[in-house]
Amino acid sequence: MADKKITELTALTTAGSSDLLVIVDNSGTPTTKKITSSNFKNGLATSASPTFTGTVTLPSDTSIGNVSATEIGYLDNVTSSIQTQLNSKAGDNDQFVLGAAIF
């Protein structure tokens, strides 16, 4: 294949699983490598039902269903069930009616 600018290449509308993509591995000294379309797609979450593991940083305007970005922000640093945490804060001498403390 003769040297061509990317803009001069023929466009492809659908990539097959064995089609190759050019990628620059920037973990250290940048190195140009190849990856199959199938392997590249395996690293992406599906938009219909994404599953993430480990630490995930979401954009500040992220919403999930009816849960707004602000509400998601309230969950920062929550490490266990919120209801369990609330229950543990209520001492034996406290009285609660409909979730409001009576003093």
C-alpha positions in Angstrom: 0.0 0.0 0.0 1.4 3.4 -1.0 1.7 6.1 1.6 -1.6 8.0 1.8 -3.1 10.6 4.1 -5.9 9.2 6.3 -8.3 11.7 4.6 -7.4 10.0 1.2 -8.4 6.5 2.3 -11.7 4.9 1.2 -14.3 5.2 3.9 -15.7 2.1 5.6 -19.2 2.2 7.1 -19.1 -1.1 9.0 -16.0 -2.8 10.5 -15.7 -6.6 10.4 -14.4 -8.4 13.5 -11.0 -9.1 11.9 -10.6 -5.6 10.4 -7.5 -3.8 11.7 -7.3 -0.4 13.4 -4.2 1.6 13.9 -3.6 2.7 17.5 -0.8 4.5 19.3 0.2 2.8 22.5 1.1 5.7 24.7 2.2 3.7 27.8 5.8 4.9 27.8 7.3 5.6 24.5 4.5 6.1 22.0 4.4 3.1 19.6 2.1 2.6 16.6 0.4 -0.8 16.9 -2.6 -2.7 15.4 -5.7 -4.0 17.0 -8.6 -6.0 15.5 -12.0 -4.4 15.5 -13.3 -7.2 17.7 -10.6 -6.7 20.4 -11.2 -3.0 20.3 -14.9 -3.4 20.8 -14.4 -5.9 23.7 -12.9 -3.0 25.8 -16.0 -0.8 25.3 -19.2 -0.9 27.4 -22.4 -1.4 25.5 -24.6 1.6 25.6 -27.8 -0.5 26.3 -26.6 -2.1 29.5 -23.1 -1.0 30.5 -21.2 -2.7 33.3 -18.2 -1.1 35.0 -15.9 -2.5 37.5 -13.2 -0.9 39.6 -13.0 2.9 40.0 -15.0 4.7 37.3 -15.0 8.5 36.9 -18.2 9.8 35.4 -18.6 13.1 33.6 -20.2 15.7 35.9 -23.3 15.8 33.8 -24.0 12.1 34.0 -27.5 10.9 34.8 -28.8 7.4 35.2 -32.5 6.9 34.5 -34.4 9.5 36.6 -31.4 10.0 38.9 -29.7 13.4 38.2 -26.1 14.2 38.3 -26.6 16.1 41.6 -28.2 13.1 43.2 -25.4 10.9 42.0 -23.0 13.3 43.6 -24.7 12.8 47.0 -23.5 9.2 46.8 -19.8 10.2 46.9 -18.0 8.3 49.7 -20.9 6.0 50.4 -19.3 2.7 51.2 -22.3 0.6 52.2 -26.1 0.5 52.3 -27.4 4.0 53.0 -30.4 2.7 54.9 -28.1 0.6 57.1 -26.0 3.8 57.8 -29.2 5.7 58.7 -30.4 3.0 61.0 -27.1 2.9 62.8 -27.3 6.6 63.5 -30.7 6.2 65.2 -29.9 5.5 68.9 -32.2 3.5 71.2 -33.6 6.6 72.8 -34.4 8.4 69.6 -38.0 8.4 68.3 -38.7 8.7 64.6 -42.0 9.3 63.0 -42.2 9.2 59.2 -38.4 9.7 59.0 -38.4 12.9 61.1 -36.7 13.0 64.5 -38.8 14.2 67.4 -36.7 16.2 69.9 
